[in-house]
């Protein structure tokens, strides 16, 4: 079964700072998901990526399949970015089940 | 496109009762997955439905059952509710694209068992 590790667990940043959240997994995968969850809220899919890099607004996600590692970057962070960011990967080769990281709680202070 | 919708938003039940949660997938999606997220924890996979059949199941007891209809919508049923079943229940819909599959999550149903 795939093991997912995220770092850091908690992150406090000043508004405008560049933020990086990391995710490592143990079993080779076809695609990785980055998700966002606001307190008490549902989950929003940010990215699904299988190689390289994707960008959406101020969010950038990268993945290195060989190193089994992905990063989520937020440029010019804003208080509305405060949320839990979760990395998720298939539980195993060919599995339809997602295994989730424990999440990174981000707080952006004005 | 309304995206993934779930109903109800919130629900309060008593121990021993039964509950049914509903999910309508995003337009064009044929696969529905259900997850349970206890407070302060990450989501746990319950099961996935495709072509009206349970395709894969996580480590949940038989009290948790589901169904998928011909229009791809889905229901999650939980029998003999326990206090520990209190959680946010998330539905995610997907379809296979290229490598991997992009899952879209609904807003969730918050179930409280008293």
Boltz contact constraints between the chains, C-beta under 6 A:
constraints:
  - contact:
      token1: [A, 30]
      token2: [B, 99]
      max_distance: 6.0
  - contact:
      token1: [A, 30]
      token2: [B, 100]
      max_distance: 6.0
  - contact:
      token1: [A, 31]
      token2: [B, 99]
      max_distance: 6.0
  - contact:
      token1: [A, 31]
      token2: [B, 100]
      max_distance: 6.0
  - contact:
      token1: [A, 42]
      token2: [B, 107]
      max_distance: 6.0
  - contact:
      token1: [A, 42]
      token2: [B, 108]
      max_distance: 6.0
  - contact:
      token1: [A, 43]
      token2: [B, 105]
      max_distance: 6.0
  - contact:
      token1: [A, 45]
      token2: [B, 104]
      max_distance: 6.0
  - contact:
      token1: [A, 48]
      token2: [B, 102]
      max_distance: 6.0
  - contact:
      token1: [A, 50]
      token2: [B, 99]
      max_distance: 6.0
  - contact:
      token1: [A, 50]
      token2: [B, 100]
      max_distance: 6.0
  - contact:
      token1: [A, 96]
      token2: [B, 48]
      max_distance: 6.0
  - contact:
      token1: [A, 96]
      token2: [B, 56]
      max_distance: 6.0
  - contact:
      token1: [A, 97]
      token2: [B, 45]
      max_distance: 6.0
  - contact:
      token1: [A, 97]
      token2: [B, 56]
      max_distance: 6.0
  - contact:
      token1: [A, 100]
      token2: [B, 42]
      max_distance: 6.0
  - contact:
      token1: [A, 100]
      token2: [B, 43]
      max_distance: 6.0
  - contact:
      token1: [A, 102]
      token2: [B, 42]
      max_distance: 6.0
